[in-house]
Amino acid sequence: MKTTTLLAASLISLPALAEAPWGNADPEAGKTRHNESCVSCHARMYGGDGSKIYTRDGRMLSTQLELLQRTAACNAQMNSGWFPDEEAEVAAYLNQTYYHFKN
């Protein structure tokens, strides 16, 4: 019975994944989290405000899912302690601001 309930719940959420892997995450909350946790590291890596990490030639991300995975990897690497919904907020912000990936 639990398996059926979990399966039904996961199927209900599939349309949200079709929109973006981060669902309806709030990009404004992601902006705040990004500015608090990401900017200083990126500035050390690329100088200035660090936004070159997102706009440089040869950037390695090409899909929404890759962006979400990279956000999760940075979270783990830097031990930021974000929950998956917070990673999703940052990914939504980055997509809205820099990447503009479509579904």
C-alpha positions in Angstrom: 0.0 0.0 0.0 2.8 2.4 0.8 4.5 1.7 -2.5 1.3 2.5 -4.4 0.9 5.8 -2.5 4.5 6.8 -3.2 4.2 5.9 -6.8 1.0 7.9 -7.1 2.6 10.9 -5.4 5.6 10.7 -7.7 3.4 10.6 -10.8 1.4 13.6 -9.6 4.6 15.6 -9.5 5.8 14.7 -13.0 4.2 17.6 -14.8 6.2 20.0 -12.6 9.4 18.3 -13.7 8.3 18.8 -17.3 8.4 22.6 -16.7 11.8 22.7 -15.0 13.7 20.3 -12.7 13.4 22.8 -9.9 9.6 23.0 -10.2 8.2 26.3 -8.9 11.2 27.4 -6.9 11.4 31.1 -6.0 14.3 32.7 -8.0 14.3 35.8 -5.6 15.0 33.5 -2.7 17.7 31.9 -4.8 19.3 35.3 -5.5 19.6 36.0 -1.8 21.1 32.6 -1.1 23.5 32.9 -4.1 24.7 36.3 -3.0 25.3 35.0 0.5 27.1 31.8 -0.4 28.4 31.7 -4.0 29.6 35.2 -5.0 32.8 35.2 -2.8 34.0 31.9 -4.1 33.3 32.7 -7.7 35.0 36.1 -7.3 38.1 34.3 -6.0 38.0 32.0 -9.0 37.2 34.6 -11.7 37.8 38.0 -10.2 35.5 40.9 -9.9 31.9 39.9 -9.1 32.5 36.3 -10.2 29.8 36.3 -12.8 32.2 35.1 -15.5 31.7 31.6 -14.2 28.3 31.8 -15.8 29.1 33.8 -18.9 32.5 32.5 -19.9 33.2 30.9 -23.3 33.1 27.1 -23.0 30.9 27.0 -20.0 30.0 23.4 -19.4 26.3 23.5 -18.6 23.8 23.2 -21.4 20.5 22.1 -19.8 18.3 22.9 -16.8 19.0 19.5 -15.2 22.8 20.1 -15.5 22.3 23.5 -13.9 20.5 21.9 -11.0 23.1 19.2 -10.6 25.9 21.7 -10.6 24.1 23.7 -8.0 23.8 20.6 -5.8 27.5 19.7 -6.4 28.6 23.2 -5.3 26.4 23.0 -2.3 28.0 19.7 -1.3 31.6 20.8 -2.1 31.3 24.0 -0.1 29.2 22.3 2.6 26.6 25.1 2.4 24.0 22.9 4.1 21.2 23.7 1.6 18.2 21.5 1.3 17.2 20.4 -2.2 14.5 23.1 -2.3 17.1 25.7 -1.6 19.4 24.3 -4.3 16.4 24.6 -6.6 15.9 28.2 -5.7 19.5 29.0 -6.6 19.2 27.1 -9.9 16.0 28.9 -10.8 17.7 32.3 -10.1 20.8 31.3 -12.2 18.6 30.2 -15.1 16.5 33.3 -14.9 19.6 35.6 -14.7 22.3 34.0 -16.8 21.4 30.7 -18.6 17.9 31.1 -20.0 17.6 27.3 -20.6 14.2 26.2 -22.0 12.4 23.0 -21.1 
